Amino acid sequence: MDSMDKTVKFNVKGDEKEASSQEILLAVYDALVEKEYHPINQIVGYLLSGDPAYIPRHNNARSLVRRKERDELIEELVRFYLANHRVDHPK
């Protein structure tokens, strides 16, 4: 069979396991700490404004944080906060 008749598979990086919001926030936090930024202020600045300049390129943090919509990241933060501060919360 001629090689021109064979189907070639193409894999896009999207086939990799998608990082969770939690994993993304923790990785971004670590990158900010390593660069000696105040991580809470920087993350809040990004979440409020949508401006990726609040997140450094260090350790690919800027690219990573943009993989999720900001509302998904905020949802993760609210879920975690409430789960850890309320006894009667639904799971």
Residue pairs with C-beta under 8 A, 6 or more apart in sequence:
18 67
19 27
19 64
19 67
19 68
20 76
21 68
21 72
21 73
21 75
21 76
22 76
22 80
24 64
24 65
24 67
24 68
24 73
25 43
25 73
25 76
25 77
27 59
27 61
27 64
28 39
28 43
28 55
28 61
28 64
28 65
29 39
29 43
30 59
31 55
31 56
31 58
31 59
31 61
32 38
32 39
32 42
32 43
32 55
32 56
32 61
33 39
34 58
34 59
35 56
35 58
37 56
42 54
42 55
43 54
43 55
45 51
45 54
46 52
46 54
46 55
46 65
46 70
47 70
47 73
47 74
50 70
52 62
52 65
52 66
55 61
55 62
55 65
56 62
57 63
65 73
82 89
83 89
83 91
